[in-house]
Amino acid sequence: MTAYLPALLGGMLIGLAAALLLVLNGRVAGISGIVGRLAEGSNVAVNAAFVAGLLLGPLLYRALAGGWPAVTIAAPLPLIAAAGLLVGFGTRMGCGCTSGHGVVGLARLSPRSFAAVASFLVAGVFAVALLRSSGL
């Protein structure tokens, strides 16, 4: 059970942050929307604080845990870059990202978020199956 404790605590912190942002500011904690509003210059203080928290979170983890977690990425860099671009395109096309739809939208029982999350999951399963069958 202790192996799952960091993930459980991380999930609880994400839920708490999303709930506080919604209750205190009336905003959905969708990263793509927050970054987009920051780029537009809208509500800069709140959006910049949220993005700063995202960037400083790993440093806080390192300070508390005494090092970085072991992470291995076996995919080639061009594939990772293409995946990132596709995720960004999908985020714009789906009017939100996994954090906005998956964390907040599902909790609010939003039909649009249920459809979006189902699409994310189906696309993810399809992508993994395709890449594994092609040997990547």
C-alpha positions in Angstrom: 0.0 0.0 0.0 2.8 2.4 0.7 3.9 2.3 -3.0 0.6 4.0 -3.8 0.7 6.6 -1.1 2.5 9.3 -3.2 0.0 8.9 -6.1 -2.9 9.1 -3.6 -1.6 12.2 -2.0 -0.8 13.8 -5.4 -4.3 13.1 -6.6 -5.8 14.5 -3.4 -3.7 17.7 -3.8 -4.9 18.0 -7.5 -8.5 17.6 -6.4 -8.1 20.1 -3.6 -6.5 22.7 -5.9 -9.2 22.2 -8.5 -11.9 22.5 -5.9 -10.5 25.6 -4.4 -10.0 27.3 -7.7 -13.6 26.5 -8.7 -15.1 27.6 -5.3 -12.9 30.7 -4.7 -12.6 32.0 -8.3 -15.3 30.3 -10.3 -12.7 28.9 -12.7 -12.2 25.4 -13.9 -8.6 24.1 -13.3 -8.0 23.3 -16.9 -4.3 23.9 -17.6 -4.8 24.8 -21.3 -7.4 27.4 -20.3 -5.3 28.8 -17.6 -2.2 29.1 -19.8 -4.3 30.5 -22.6 -5.8 33.2 -20.3 -2.3 34.0 -19.0 -1.1 34.5 -22.5 -4.0 36.8 -23.2 -3.2 38.8 -20.1 -6.5 37.9 -18.4 -6.5 37.7 -14.6 -2.7 37.5 -14.6 -2.2 37.2 -10.9 -4.3 34.1 -10.4 -3.2 32.4 -13.6 0.5 33.2 -13.1 0.3 31.8 -9.5 -1.3 28.6 -10.8 1.4 28.2 -13.5 4.1 29.0 -11.0 2.8 26.3 -8.7 2.9 23.8 -11.6 6.6 24.7 -12.3 7.6 24.9 -8.6 5.9 21.7 -7.6 8.6 19.4 -8.9 11.2 21.4 -7.1 9.3 21.1 -3.9 9.0 17.3 -4.4 12.8 17.1 -4.9 13.4 19.1 -1.8 11.1 16.9 0.3 12.0 13.5 -1.3 15.7 14.2 -1.5 15.9 13.6 -5.2 14.1 13.1 -8.5 11.9 10.1 -9.1 13.3 7.5 -11.5 11.7 8.1 -14.9 12.6 6.3 -18.1 11.4 7.5 -21.4 12.1 4.9 -24.1 10.4 6.7 -27.0 12.4 8.7 -29.5 12.3 12.5 -29.2 10.6 13.1 -32.6 7.7 10.8 -31.5 7.4 12.6 -28.1 7.4 16.0 -29.9 4.7 14.7 -32.4 2.6 13.4 -29.5 2.9 16.7 -27.7 1.7 18.6 -30.8 -1.2 16.2 -31.2 -2.2 16.6 -27.5 -2.1 20.4 -28.0 -4.2 20.2 -31.1 -6.7 17.9 -29.4 -6.9 20.2 -26.4 -7.9 23.1 -28.6 -10.3 21.0 -30.7 -11.9 19.5 -27.5 -12.3 22.9 -25.8 -10.3 21.7 -22.8 -7.7 19.3 -21.5 -7.7 16.2 -19.4 -7.3 18.3 -16.2 -10.3 20.5 -17.0 -12.6 17.7 -18.3 -11.3 14.8 -16.3 -10.8 16.3 -12.9 -13.4 19.1 -12.7 -15.8 18.3 -15.5 -16.5 14.7 -14.4 -16.9 15.9 -10.8 -19.5 18.4 -12.0 -21.2 15.6 -14.0 -20.8 17.6 -17.3 -22.0 15.6 -20.3 -19.5 17.3 -22.5 -16.7 16.2 -20.1 -17.9 12.6 -20.1 -17.7 12.6 -23.9 -14.3 14.3 -23.9 -12.8 11.9 -21.4 -14.3 8.9 -23.2 -12.6 10.3 -26.4 -9.3 10.7 -24.6 -9.4 7.1 -23.3 -10.4 5.6 -26.7 -7.7 7.6 -28.5 -5.1 6.6 -25.9 -5.9 2.9 -26.2 -5.9 3.2 -30.0 -2.6 5.1 -30.0 -0.9 2.5 -27.7 -2.2 -0.4 -29.8 -1.0 1.2 -33.0 2.4 2.1 -31.7 2.9 -1.4 -30.1 1.8 -3.1 -33.3 4.3 -1.0 -35.3 7.2 -1.8 -33.0 7.6 1.7 -31.6 
